[in-house]
Structures are given as C-alpha cells and as structure tokens.
Amino acid sequence: MNQLKSIAVFCGSSEGNAPYIIAQAEQLGVTLAKENISLVYGAAKIGIMGKVAQASLDNNGIVIGVIPEFLKLKEVVHLGLHELITTKNMHERKLKMHELSDGFITLPGGFGTLEELFEIITWAQLGLHQKPIGLLNCDGFYNELIGMLETMVSNGFLKMDNLELLIVDRDIDSLLDKMKSFKPKAVPKWLKVERT
C-alpha cells in the first residue's frame, strides 16, 4: 500500500458552469482533510482550486500552495494557507509540487490542468517518479479525453502499459483506494529530474 500523506491536485483556476464539478471539488477537499492527507495545489483562492482548498481548510486539513510570482495577482492567492511557496516560474512550480506530493489527482480544468496532468504522467512514463496519478472523471467530464488516449493506443502511439499509469474513477473514495494500492512498473531511471 502506498502511503499518501500528501496529494497534489491539478484543477481549474475558473469555476466553470457545472455545479456538480464544484460539489466534487469540495468533496475532494473534505475527503483529503478527513483522511489526514495534506493538499498541495496552485495556491489560488478562486476557481475549482479555491473550492478544493477551502473545503479542506474548513475541515481542519493541511493545505500548501505553490505559485509562481507572476501569477500571484492573476490567480488571487489564498492567504489562509498553512504554507505558501513562491517560485520563479511555472516549471519550478511543478517541480516543487512533485517534490511535496506522494500522488496526484486531476479534476476538471482547462489547458493548464491538462498540461500539468500530461507532464506528470510523462515523467512517470520516463521513470522520473513512480507516484500514483489519479483522474477524477466527474460525471464523465473526461470521457472524450480517455477515448482519445485509447485511440492513441490502438494507433500505436501510446503503449497500454503507459496508459495504465493513469488511474481513472468517478468516485473519490474508490480513486483514493486505487491510488493507495497502485503498483508501479519497473522502469529504468535513465533520466534525472534536472534534465526535464
């Protein structure tokens, strides 16, 4: 079983327009707090990011924010966090979130959310880490993306072993259970983090 003491959550800096996504984000924050899992996230007070963080804080969860200096105003930094880490740029932010986390969960979001998900899963594919990567498929939000990934496999652009690095579920508790029991494949570590 994987010890998940902290999880980085990738999600939108916008709230979107679907109440069920907001509800799932808040429920994730509550669940992490109740499981004594620290939340590591992008430090914003707004959007889905803010909903997860506030729900965790409201339930006595530990919340750590990581944000690049240039985004502090744009994303409206949450000032009630246990720790706020400022980085020089986006890449340093992702490295710090990776360093602080035992696993990753992606909620709905836009380009930035997908970029974070695909970078962290690419690092896993390359053997840079063996941490579980979860995709919370809120009410089928990511169905088309999952279909595209399966098309990549069927066309020979993605190995099934690598697709299986992504743990998908619609239910928070079930997703966390899968992440806790995730067994990483043996991958030769021929890259170093500083080469990413």
Secondary structure by P-SEA (a helix, b strand, c coil): cccccbbbbbbbccccccaaaaaaaaaaaaaaaaacbbbbcccccccaaaaaaaaaaaabbbbbbbbcccccccccccccccbbbbcccaaaaaaaaaaaccbbbbccccaaaaaaaaaaaaaaaacccbbbbbbccccccaaaaaaaaaaaaaaccccccccccccccccaaaaaaaaaaccccccccccccccc
